[in-house]
Amino acid sequence: MKPESCFKIDRNSIAAHPREFRAPSAIAMNRAQARERSIGQAWEELRLLPELELEIGCGVGWHSLHRAMTLAREGRSSRGVVAIERTREKFDAFARRLAQHSVHQVPNLTGVHADARLWCAREVTKPIFDQVWILYPNPEPGRPQRNWLREPFFSHLTRIVKPGGRLTLATNSENYFTHSCDAHEHWRRSWEMQRSRSWSKATEPKFQVRTHFERKYFERGENLFELELIRLPP
């Protein structure tokens, strides 16, 4: 399927290919692990499920929680969600939100307070994820190299997604979105662009928002942007 793209890629603006990701040292990994904490189902149990989703930068957990509850209501007990958030205040809010629900309402959700790069490098070395969500990352306009598709870590993220798995990235920054589309050119052998689109409250008034940031931007009438990639076979 051809992507529904509203934007033209400027190949002259494409940055150098990101370096290959190098796993941090064992000392750095151990220090990071000592600061991490988790909520919900134990990761050691969740990772045994045949289908898994990963949300990077889950914030206060609105989307991850709703996603896990939806899967439970649909009877999809074979699919789990691991949600990672680096900011302590946001993760604390996520923990309070999850505590308001019973384990029966949210059976297959693991929340992790960690840096997603370090956590994934330590915990995941094989293609186990069917879906990756990156919803409204910090655009850091002064540091375009921090775009997720331009980071060295994206090479590791590519390795831990199953063939046919999807990656969904949403942002309210047109520059971030355009840089992501540009950076995709480096990953054409690994990822197919399934869709890229833009919408707003004016064009899709009934759109169901997924995160607190998305609700804020949507209600303000901002343009929102999303791309969806599909992992190709190695």
C-alpha positions as CSV (number, residue, x, y, z in Angstrom):
1,M,0.0,0.0,0.0
2,K,1.3,3.4,-0.9
3,P,1.6,6.0,1.9
4,E,-0.9,8.8,2.0
5,S,1.7,11.5,2.2
6,C,0.9,15.2,2.3
7,F,4.6,16.1,2.4
8,K,7.4,16.1,0.0
9,I,10.8,14.8,1.2
10,D,13.7,17.1,0.7
11,R,16.6,14.7,0.2
12,N,19.1,17.6,0.4
13,S,18.0,18.0,4.1
14,I,18.7,14.4,5.1
15,A,21.3,14.1,7.8
16,A,24.2,11.7,7.8
17,H,23.2,8.1,8.5
18,P,22.9,7.6,12.3
19,R,25.8,5.6,13.8
20,E,25.2,2.0,14.9
21,F,23.9,1.7,18.4
22,R,26.4,0.6,21.0
23,A,25.1,-0.9,24.2
24,P,26.2,1.0,27.3
25,S,28.8,-0.6,29.6
26,A,27.8,-3.1,32.2
27,I,28.5,-0.5,34.9
28,A,26.2,2.0,33.3
29,M,23.5,-0.6,32.8
30,N,23.7,-1.7,36.4
31,R,23.5,1.9,37.7
32,A,20.5,2.6,35.5
33,Q,18.8,-0.6,36.6
34,A,19.3,0.4,40.3
35,R,17.3,3.5,39.6
36,E,14.5,1.8,37.7
37,R,11.2,0.7,39.1
38,S,8.1,-1.0,37.6
39,I,4.4,-1.3,38.2
40,G,1.7,-3.6,37.0
41,Q,2.5,-7.1,35.8
42,A,6.1,-8.3,36.2
43,W,8.1,-7.9,32.9
44,E,9.4,-11.4,33.4
45,E,5.8,-12.7,33.0
46,L,4.7,-10.2,30.3
47,R,7.5,-11.0,28.0
48,L,6.3,-14.6,27.7
49,L,3.2,-13.5,25.8
50,P,3.3,-14.2,22.1
51,E,2.3,-10.6,21.2
52,L,3.8,-7.4,22.7
53,E,3.5,-3.7,22.3
54,L,6.0,-1.1,23.4
55,E,5.2,2.6,24.2
56,I,8.3,4.8,24.5
57,G,7.7,8.0,26.6
58,C,4.3,7.0,27.8
59,G,3.9,10.1,30.1
60,V,1.2,9.7,32.7
61,G,0.1,6.4,31.0
62,W,-3.2,7.5,29.5
63,H,-2.7,5.8,26.1
64,S,-1.0,2.7,27.5
65,L,-3.6,2.1,30.1
66,H,-6.4,2.6,27.7
67,R,-4.7,0.3,25.2
68,A,-4.2,-2.5,27.7
69,M,-7.8,-2.2,28.9
70,T,-9.1,-2.3,25.3
71,L,-7.1,-5.5,24.7
72,A,-8.6,-7.0,27.8
73,R,-12.2,-6.1,26.9
74,E,-11.6,-7.6,23.4
75,G,-10.4,-10.8,25.0
76,R,-7.0,-10.5,23.5
77,S,-5.2,-12.0,26.5
78,S,-2.2,-13.1,24.3
79,R,-1.1,-9.4,23.8
80,G,0.6,-7.3,26.4
81,V,1.8,-3.7,26.7
82,V,5.1,-2.4,28.2
83,A,5.1,1.3,28.8
84,I,8.3,3.2,29.6
85,E,8.6,6.7,31.0
86,R,11.8,8.5,32.0
87,T,10.4,11.4,34.0
88,R,9.7,10.6,37.6
89,E,6.7,13.0,38.1
90,K,4.9,11.6,35.1
91,F,5.6,8.0,36.1
92,D,4.3,8.7,39.6
93,A,1.1,10.0,38.0
94,F,1.0,6.8,35.8
95,A,1.4,4.7,38.9
96,R,-1.5,6.5,40.7
97,R,-3.7,6.1,37.7
98,L,-2.9,2.3,37.4
99,A,-3.6,1.8,41.1
100,Q,-7.2,2.9,40.5
101,H,-7.9,-0.2,38.4
102,S,-8.0,-3.8,39.3
103,V,-5.6,-6.4,37.9
104,H,-8.7,-7.9,36.1
105,Q,-9.3,-4.6,34.3
106,V,-5.6,-4.3,33.2
107,P,-4.1,-7.7,33.2
108,N,-1.3,-7.4,30.7
109,L,0.4,-4.0,31.3
110,T,3.9,-3.4,32.6
111,G,5.0,0.2,33.4
112,V,8.7,0.9,33.7
113,H,10.3,4.1,35.1
114,A,13.5,4.0,33.0
115,D,15.4,5.4,30.0
116,A,13.9,3.4,27.1
117,R,17.3,3.1,25.4
118,L,19.0,1.6,28.4
119,W,16.1,-0.6,29.3
120,C,15.7,-2.0,25.8
121,A,19.4,-2.6,25.4
122,R,19.5,-4.6,28.5
123,E,16.2,-6.4,28.4
124,V,15.5,-7.0,24.7
125,T,17.9,-8.5,22.1
126,K,15.4,-10.4,19.9
127,P,12.5,-9.3,17.7
128,I,9.6,-9.5,20.1
129,F,7.5,-6.4,19.6
130,D,4.5,-6.3,17.2
131,Q,3.8,-2.6,17.7
132,V,5.9,0.4,18.9
133,W,4.2,3.7,19.9
134,I,6.1,7.0,20.1
135,L,3.5,9.6,20.8
136,Y,4.4,13.3,21.0
137,P,8.1,13.1,21.9
138,N,9.9,16.2,22.9
139,P,10.8,17.8,19.5
140,E,14.0,19.5,20.8
141,P,14.1,21.9,17.8
142,G,17.7,22.9,18.6
143,R,18.8,19.2,18.5
144,P,17.4,17.6,15.4
145,Q,19.9,14.6,15.8
146,R,17.7,13.6,18.8
147,N,14.9,12.7,16.4
148,W,14.1,9.1,17.2
149,L,14.7,8.0,13.6
150,R,18.0,9.7,13.5
151,E,19.4,8.3,16.8
152,P,21.8,5.4,16.8
153,F,19.3,3.6,19.1
154,F,16.9,3.3,16.2
155,S,19.1,0.5,14.8
156,H,18.5,-1.5,18.0
157,L,14.8,-0.7,18.0
158,T,14.7,-2.0,14.4
159,R,16.2,-5.3,15.6
160,I,13.6,-5.9,18.3
161,V,10.5,-5.4,16.2
162,K,9.1,-8.4,14.4
163,P,8.8,-8.5,10.6
164,G,5.4,-7.1,9.9
165,G,5.4,-5.1,13.2
166,R,4.4,-1.5,13.2
167,L,5.9,1.7,14.5
168,T,3.5,4.7,15.0
169,L,5.0,8.2,15.6
170,A,2.8,11.2,16.3
171,T,3.8,14.8,16.8
172,N,2.5,18.4,16.7
173,S,5.7,19.6,15.2
174,E,5.8,19.8,11.5
175,N,9.6,20.1,11.5
176,Y,9.9,16.9,13.7
177,F,7.5,15.1,11.4
178,T,9.4,16.2,8.2
179,H,12.7,15.3,9.7
180,S,11.3,11.8,10.6
181,C,10.1,11.3,7.0
182,D,13.5,12.4,5.7
183,A,15.3,10.1,8.1
184,H,13.2,7.2,6.9
185,E,15.1,7.3,3.6
186,H,18.0,5.7,5.5
187,W,15.8,2.9,6.7
188,R,14.0,1.9,3.5
189,R,15.5,-1.6,3.5
190,S,14.2,-2.2,7.1
191,W,11.0,-0.1,7.2
192,E,8.2,0.5,4.7
193,M,6.3,3.8,5.0
194,Q,2.7,2.6,5.3
195,R,1.2,6.0,6.0
196,S,1.9,9.7,6.7
197,R,-0.8,12.2,7.4
198,S,-1.8,15.4,9.0
199,W,-5.1,16.3,10.7
200,S,-6.7,18.8,13.1
201,K,-9.9,19.5,14.9
202,A,-11.2,21.3,11.8
203,T,-10.6,18.3,9.5
204,E,-11.4,15.5,11.9
205,P,-13.6,16.8,14.7
206,K,-14.5,13.3,16.0
207,F,-10.9,12.2,16.3
208,Q,-10.4,10.2,19.5
209,V,-7.4,11.6,21.3
210,R,-4.9,9.2,22.8
211,T,-2.7,11.2,25.2
212,H,-3.0,14.3,27.3
213,F,-0.6,16.2,25.0
214,E,-2.7,15.2,22.0
215,R,-5.8,16.4,23.7
216,K,-4.2,19.8,24.4
217,Y,-2.9,20.2,20.9
218,F,-6.1,19.0,19.3
219,E,-8.4,21.3,21.4
220,R,-6.1,24.2,20.5
221,G,-6.8,23.5,16.9
222,E,-3.2,22.7,16.0
223,N,-2.2,20.5,13.1
224,L,-1.1,17.0,14.2
225,F,1.2,14.7,12.2
226,E,1.6,10.9,12.2
227,L,3.7,8.4,10.3
228,E,3.3,4.6,10.4
229,L,6.1,2.3,9.4
230,I,6.0,-1.5,8.9
231,R,9.0,-3.6,9.6
232,L,10.3,-5.5,6.6
233,P,11.8,-9.0,6.7
234,P,15.6,-9.0,7.3
